[in-house]
Amino acid sequence: MINKMRKLSSAALGLLLLCSCAGPEPSSSSQSSADESGMPSSSVLSEESGDKTVSFTDALGREITLSAPERVAALGGSFAETWVLAGGSLAAATSDAWEERGLELDPSVQNLGGQQEPNAELLLLSEPDLVIANVSVSGHTALEPQLTAAGITVAYFEVEVFEDYLSMLETCCELTGREDLYEQNGLAVSGQIEAQRARAQGKDAPTVLLLRAYSSGVKVKNSRNNMTGAMLADLGCVNIADGDETLLEELSLERILSADPDYIFVTTMGSSTEKAMQSMEELLTGNPAWASLSAVSGGQYHVLPKDLFHYKPNARWGEAYEMLADILYPAQ
C-alpha cells in the first residue's frame, strides 16, 4: 500500500451556499487522527453487513468509508482523469476535464463550470454519491459543509508528485474494483520512473534554473511545492533557487548570471503560451546578457510542454520523467 503524506489545507474561503445557512461541521467522531501532514492513508478493504466497503483517510484527516459509488463528481480535470483511469464513470466534472484534458465523456456528464469555483447548484442537481475534490483549492473545501449537510460524501486529495497520484489511483481502483488498472496506470508507470531515476546514478549533479512564465510575469520555482521542481530533484539536479530563496521573491537576472546554471527549464501557465513567452522576452530573454548564460549558449534552455509539466501528467508521469532524463543524461 502507498502511504504518502499530504499537507493539511489552509482554511477554506467563504462560499455563498444555496441553503440559508451552512450545514454542520463534521463531528469529531467522524474524523480519524491523521498523520502529521494530514495525508490520506492507504485504503483498507473491509466487509460490513455482507457489502464490500473501502475505508481511507482523506487529505483533511477524515476517515471515509463507502461502498462502490455509482455517481461520482470530480472537481478538477486531473481528478476526473484519474477516476476514469481507475475504470470509473462520471456523473459530473469541471470544465477543464473537457477543455484541458480532452476527456471523451458521456454527453450526460454534467459540466460544473470552472475548476476553482465549481457550480454548487449544478453539483447538487447531479446527485452524486461521491465528490472527489482538491484540498488545495479553497472553492472545493468551502463546499464541504453543504455537501455533508446534504448527505453527500466528499473526499479530498492533494496531488503534487507522482507518489500522490499513485496513492489516489490506488484508492480509486479499490473503489472501482479494478486492481488491473492500478497495475497498468500506476505500478507500470512507477517502473518507468525508476528506470529514469537510475540514469542519474553516479552522474555529476547538474545545476538548474526552473522558471514559470505566464501572461503577466515570470517566477523562479524551487524543488519544493512544485511538480516539475520535484521531478528535477528526483533526477539528481541542484536547483539554484533552493540555495538562494531571494530568487523566489524577486526575479533577478544578475543573480541568475552569477549562478550560471547548467540547464534552464521553463513551464508555462494560463490560456496563452504565446503571451507567457512574451513575458519571458520582456523580463529575461530580451536582455543581451541572457545569451551569455552557459545553458543558453550551450543549447540547454528548454521550454517544457504544458500537458506534461503544468497539468498533472497522471498515467503519463513516466513520459515526463523520461523527457527530462533524455535532456539531462542523453545516451552516450
Phi, psi and omega in degrees: 000150181264126180243082184258134182281140174232153182276145173293144180287159171285168183300138183288144174285158181291149178223135178292116183271157181289322180279165186289340177216155182288153176290167183290153175292150178301138180290156182297333181291341181272355183250142176260165176286117180279163173287182193302327183253007175076016180290147174300139174279171177296149179289148178231130178273140176217170178241124178227122179054034178081354180257132179287131179234163177237132177239137177203160178258124184275183186287352172265004179080016181261138177278126180251129176229123180202158173272178185306116181287149182254334181230105185249134173249130180248122180266085182134134182299322179297317180290324176300316180294320178299318179296319178294320178297335177274004178089012181269163174246160187244144171263332182202152178203160176281163190299333181293343175299325178269312190286322183258321183272337182064032181290137177266090184259158178300142180302340181283348182292126183285130175274119185267005180086204188298146183295324183289325181224074180298150183287112184295322181295314179294326178298314179294322180293337179283352175053056179284152169258354172209132173245126177260121188228162183262121183293341182272356182253116185298327178294341177273312181294333178293339181279346188303313180299320182291317180294319179297319179297330180275001179078021181257129178285130175235129180244130182258137177231161171225126181235113177237324180238172185303318182299328175295314178300315182299318179295316179295317179299320179300314178299315181297319180291328175292324178292324180271347182076021184251073178299329180298326180283334173294319178293318184288313187260000180234292184295322178295322177294322177301320177297320177299317182294318179301324179295324179285322176301322181297332180294337181274346184296132178077002180263152174297140182285115178284147175269143185224151168245126179246124181241144171244120182253143176213177191299331185248011179171184179221135179236143172276138181241144178260196183276351185254146177057033179208125187300310182291321177300320179294320179295318179297318177296322179296335179264018172087011183277154173251112181278124184296336180283343176292331180260354180218081186289349176295336177296334180288334184265328183219119178292120185228108177296328180300315181287328176296317178297322180295318179286327179045068184294156179290326183225146173235127179239141179234130168249151180242152176223164182098173186285340185235109175294325180300316180292326177297319180287334173295322176297319177301317181297314183291323188262335186222296193291339178283348179281128181305332181293336180303320183295342181279349178296141182301320181296323181287309181293334181267008177074026180245039173251116190232126172265118188271147181293137185296324185293340179253338189234359170243306172285149177295127186282347178052243183291352179259015181300323178298323178296321179295315177300317182296322179298316178294316181296325178296326178286314186284322185227067183297150179298137181279000000 
